[in-house]
């Protein structure tokens, strides 16, 4: 399989020619960096994020309307710590430094940063010292803004031409600005929701200071992608691995809008899907939308390959290998296919780039179709690769996909294979499907489905004694898991009402005779992960 480099070039050309506005974010390693990109896009402006050591030529080629320097875990006072490329301050475009980004801006332009014994983490009130264009009119109370701080070092000397915009009792230079050159720095994090006017501040930077419009909307994105896909694909045929998940579903709808019958989807039914999910996928795409979908019924094949294996990582790899083999067999039956479409999204691209530079650890194996045989070398079509998940969902809604499909909870690639602890058997999968369906029914009926970010049932390969009427039942245990989270990097177990948990538990044990006990998972992430395996 070969990547199609012109794809990225076409993306850049179309985004530039249609929207005209692009914000470049240089990442210094902050846990909030992706949030910056999302906030800029929520303001209707296209943005991309790259590592802080992006080359001068690439920065110029990006042609940014403005640049944002992210926060990061390093200290600018340490020799060899990261610095922004000098070209950033010579392009003549506005620059906003956030936390570490403000500190390196100050250091590189002649100011001074100092390590402090007093570290400031959490909420703080900054007081406006000078109402520059970034702060003017943005406040929670007169001259006061509630923000989120996360820093140890702080700027103690302003570079020439700068003035103090805001301060706190422990951080006299909490924000700075040079309005002649349109350089701004804030010690706090406007991208997080804890900064109450953070979105307004970022919007002020990209619109009021950088002069960007607000054309980055679902309708415009669809128009851009349809134009791009038609130019890239022309009259060729495209193959898509359709899982029924959000990303592949939106790709299918988008491709169908762009190229119609040139698209063929392969849906691999591995027997590890949710209750009736295979039939629902076929009904939605093949019957309702008229998309050509080949359904490969491979349940027995997957179960046979998984027999006797209990290790979670090995199960994931077995499922991934079998998927590739089944997909390959179906692809070989088709003639004249030049392109392979994938539901790669922007966080996948960022995380993959970080992994290549040795900055990330592999927690679980996953991802799109990869490792196809050399004789099936396709060019890639990845129309979502510069979009975040929330943007993908908005596209799906605009394309007419049902809300229940687009906003349903995440489902792992290996499916129930990693929600059945230990060895996977058909008996266990059938029990789990029914229990999980009951859980979802009650969450939706109570309104809690949309209040939780992810919820699911887990099959426990242990038996427990129960009592049914006057008889003894010795049957399996089901665990329920529900979490609340924004970014899935951290999560708190959902505090479901006791009467709701009781209703779910009673239904599962009464309606599924193979279950004698239901437990509720009260672990948060960290230290636990969201999925059990």
MOSUL-V406917 format. One record per backbone hydrogen bond with DSSP energy under -0.5 kcal/mol. NH is the residue of the N-H (numbers start at 1). CO is the residue of the C=O. E is the energy in kcal/mol with one decimal. If there is no record, write none. Layout:
nh = (NH NH)
co = (CO CO)
e = (E E)
This chain:
nh = (2 5 7 8 8 9 10 11 12 13 14 15 16 17 18 19 20 20 23 24 24 25 26 26 27 27 28 30 33 35 36 36 37 38 39 40 41 42 43 44 45 46 48 50 52 54 59 60 61 62 63 63 64 65 66 67 68 69 70 70 78 81 85 88 89 90 91 94 95 96 97 98 99 99 101 102 103 104 105 106 107 108 109 110 111 112 114 119 120 121 122 124 126 126 127 128 129 130 132 136 138 139 140 141 144 145 147 147 149 149 151 154 156 157 160 162 163 165 166 167 168 171 174 174 175 176 177 178 181 182 183 184 185 186 187 188 189 190 192 195 196 196 197 198 201 202 203 204 205 206 207 208 208 209 209 210 211 212 216 217 221 222 223 224 225 226 227 228 229 230 231 232 233 234 236 237 238 239 240 241 242 242 243 249 250 251 252 253 254 255 256 257 258 259 260 260 262 263 264 265 266 267 267 268 269 269 270 277 280 281 282 283 284 285 286 286 287 288 289 291 292 293 294 295 296 296 297 298 298 302 303 304 305 306 307 307 309 315 316 317 318 319 320 321 322 323 324 325 326 327 328 329 330 331 332 333 333 334 338 338 339 340 341 341 342 346 346 348 349 350 351 352 353 354 355 356 357 358 359 363 376 377 378 379 380 381 385 387 392 393 394 395 396 397 398 399 400 401 405 406 407 408 410 415 416 417 418 419 420 421 421 425 429 430 431 432 433 434 435 436 437 438 439 440 441 442 443 444 445 446 447 447 448 449 452 452 453 454 456 458 459 460 460 461 462 464 466 468 469 471 473 475 475 476 477 477 478 479 480 481 483 484 491 492 494 496 501 502 503 504 505 506 507 508 509 510 511 512 513 515 516 517 519 521 522 525 528 533)
co = (378 3 4 4 5 5 6 7 8 9 10 11 12 13 14 15 15 16 46 22 66 48 24 68 25 50 71 71 30 32 32 33 33 34 35 36 37 38 39 41 40 21 23 25 27 51 55 56 57 58 59 60 59 22 22 94 24 96 26 68 75 78 52 85 86 87 87 65 182 67 184 69 97 186 98 99 99 100 101 102 103 104 105 107 106 157 154 117 151 119 149 147 124 145 167 143 165 165 130 132 135 137 144 144 141 126 124 145 122 147 120 114 112 112 109 159 177 175 175 127 171 168 166 172 166 185 163 183 178 178 178 95 176 97 174 174 148 188 189 192 146 194 146 195 197 198 199 200 201 202 203 203 204 204 205 205 207 206 44 215 217 218 219 220 221 222 223 224 225 226 227 228 229 230 233 336 262 339 264 341 240 266 241 245 246 247 248 249 250 251 252 253 254 255 255 256 259 260 238 292 240 265 294 266 267 296 268 274 276 277 278 279 280 281 281 282 282 283 284 285 263 291 265 293 267 294 295 269 296 298 299 300 301 302 303 304 306 311 312 313 314 315 316 317 318 319 320 321 322 323 324 325 326 327 328 329 330 331 237 336 237 379 239 339 381 384 387 345 345 346 347 348 349 350 351 352 353 355 354 361 373 374 376 338 2 340 382 384 388 389 390 391 392 393 394 395 397 396 402 402 403 405 453 412 272 414 415 416 416 419 459 423 425 426 427 428 429 430 431 432 433 434 435 436 437 438 439 440 441 442 443 444 443 443 448 449 483 483 481 479 419 458 477 459 460 475 473 471 467 468 466 464 473 514 460 462 517 458 519 456 454 492 525 484 482 494 497 498 499 500 501 502 503 504 505 506 507 508 511 512 476 476 478 480 520 491 524 418)
e = (-1.9 -1.0 -1.7 -0.5 -0.9 -1.4 -3.2 -2.3 -2.3 -2.5 -2.8 -2.9 -2.3 -2.7 -2.7 -1.7 -0.9 -1.0 -2.5 -0.5 -2.3 -2.6 -0.5 -2.6 -0.6 -3.3 -0.8 -1.2 -1.3 -0.8 -1.2 -0.6 -1.4 -2.1 -2.7 -2.3 -2.1 -2.6 -1.1 -2.2 -1.6 -0.5 -1.8 -2.6 -1.8 -1.4 -2.2 -2.4 -2.5 -1.8 -0.9 -0.7 -0.6 -3.5 -0.9 -2.3 -2.7 -2.9 -2.5 -0.6 -1.6 -1.8 -0.6 -1.9 -1.3 -1.4 -0.9 -0.6 -2.1 -2.5 -3.0 -2.8 -0.5 -3.1 -2.6 -0.6 -2.1 -2.9 -1.6 -2.4 -2.5 -2.8 -1.5 -1.2 -3.6 -2.1 -2.6 -0.8 -2.5 -0.6 -2.8 -2.1 -0.6 -2.7 -3.1 -1.8 -2.7 -1.6 -2.2 -2.6 -2.9 -0.8 -2.3 -1.7 -2.6 -2.2 -3.2 -0.5 -3.3 -0.5 -2.2 -1.9 -2.5 -1.7 -0.5 -1.9 -1.9 -2.7 -1.3 -1.8 -2.0 -0.6 -1.9 -0.6 -1.5 -2.6 -1.9 -2.9 -0.5 -1.0 -2.1 -2.9 -2.6 -2.8 -3.2 -0.5 -2.3 -0.7 -0.9 -1.4 -1.4 -0.9 -0.5 -2.0 -2.1 -2.5 -2.5 -2.3 -2.0 -2.6 -2.6 -0.7 -0.7 -1.4 -0.6 -2.5 -0.8 -2.5 -2.4 -2.1 -2.9 -2.5 -2.0 -2.7 -2.8 -2.8 -2.1 -2.5 -3.3 -2.2 -1.9 -2.8 -2.9 -1.5 -2.3 -0.8 -2.6 -2.5 -2.2 -0.8 -1.0 -1.7 -0.6 -1.9 -2.4 -2.2 -2.4 -2.3 -2.6 -2.9 -2.4 -1.8 -1.8 -3.6 -0.6 -1.4 -1.7 -1.6 -2.4 -2.8 -2.8 -0.5 -3.2 -0.7 -0.8 -2.3 -1.0 -2.1 -2.0 -2.4 -1.9 -2.4 -2.4 -2.4 -0.5 -1.4 -1.7 -2.6 -1.0 -2.8 -0.6 -0.7 -3.2 -0.6 -2.6 -0.7 -0.8 -2.5 -1.1 -2.2 -2.4 -2.4 -1.9 -1.8 -0.9 -0.6 -2.2 -2.4 -2.2 -2.0 -2.4 -2.6 -2.5 -2.6 -2.7 -2.2 -2.1 -2.2 -2.7 -3.0 -2.7 -2.2 -2.1 -2.5 -2.2 -0.6 -0.8 -1.5 -1.6 -0.5 -2.0 -2.8 -3.1 -0.5 -2.3 -0.6 -2.8 -0.9 -1.5 -2.5 -2.7 -2.4 -2.1 -2.2 -2.3 -2.0 -1.1 -1.8 -2.6 -0.8 -1.9 -0.6 -0.9 -2.4 -0.7 -2.4 -1.6 -2.2 -2.3 -2.4 -1.8 -2.2 -2.4 -2.3 -2.3 -2.2 -1.2 -2.4 -0.9 -2.2 -2.7 -0.7 -0.5 -1.8 -2.7 -1.7 -1.5 -1.4 -0.9 -0.7 -2.2 -0.5 -2.3 -2.7 -1.9 -2.7 -2.5 -1.6 -2.2 -3.0 -2.0 -2.0 -2.2 -2.5 -2.6 -2.2 -2.1 -2.5 -2.5 -1.8 -0.7 -0.8 -1.5 -1.6 -1.1 -0.7 -2.3 -1.2 -2.6 -2.8 -2.7 -0.5 -2.5 -0.5 -1.5 -3.2 -4.1 -2.2 -0.5 -2.6 -3.5 -2.0 -0.6 -2.4 -0.9 -1.0 -2.3 -2.6 -2.6 -2.6 -2.5 -3.1 -2.5 -2.4 -2.9 -1.9 -2.2 -2.5 -2.0 -2.5 -2.7 -2.7 -2.4 -2.4 -2.3 -2.4 -2.7 -1.7 -0.6 -2.0 -2.5 -1.2 -2.3 -2.9 -0.5 -2.7 -1.9 -0.6)
